């Protein structure tokens, strides 16, 4: 349970509302990373814990980030090496935050559509022309669910444990922590009276004048 102080100029904790991310005042209930809540408390937020999940703490990415950061810093400008190193850094977080569901795009004849609808999980059907449609279908099906649905229609000796399936490699807890640490870093800009902010999101701000020198480094 969150209560934002009414006198805060720029709210610090996000909230998903009607499909959009807002930064509200007042009271609400949501799920947050513990370190972000600790940081928000310093600015007057009142936190009442309902329940939580505990995760082990481990240093996962220091070697990875330091390696590709040095590759990026030492590569020639506009080179392929610099671009690849940058992508390795920027896209790591997104990989961990992606959905568990894997989607495949296939084109099928309209006359064969019924075969796909009755045997696959179809997410969307896009009309191409009178003869062809494009289907968005799930490719990493849960065979435990299929077992329950199809049990009476198949051989009961079928080996489900060794049947082929695969999952999307992701970890929402890691992605959420990364996003929270980014927002924690942004709090000092949002609360600095020297900075007049027009717009802000997770990792960027639009401001009226130049950023104070105390925030400007030599590396990036």
Buried (B, 14 or more C-beta within 10 A) or exposed (E): EBBBEEEBEBBBBBBEEEEEEEBEEEEEEEEBBBEBBEBBEEBEBEBEEEEEEEEEEEEEBEEEEEEBBEBBEEBEEEEEEBEBBBEBBEEBBEEBBBEEBBBEEEEBEEEEBEEBBEEBBBEEBEEEEEEEBEBBBBBBBBBEEBEEEEEEEEEEEEEEEEEEEEEEEBBEEBBBBBBBBBBBEBBEBBBBEEBEBEEBEEEEBEBEEEEEEEEEEEEE
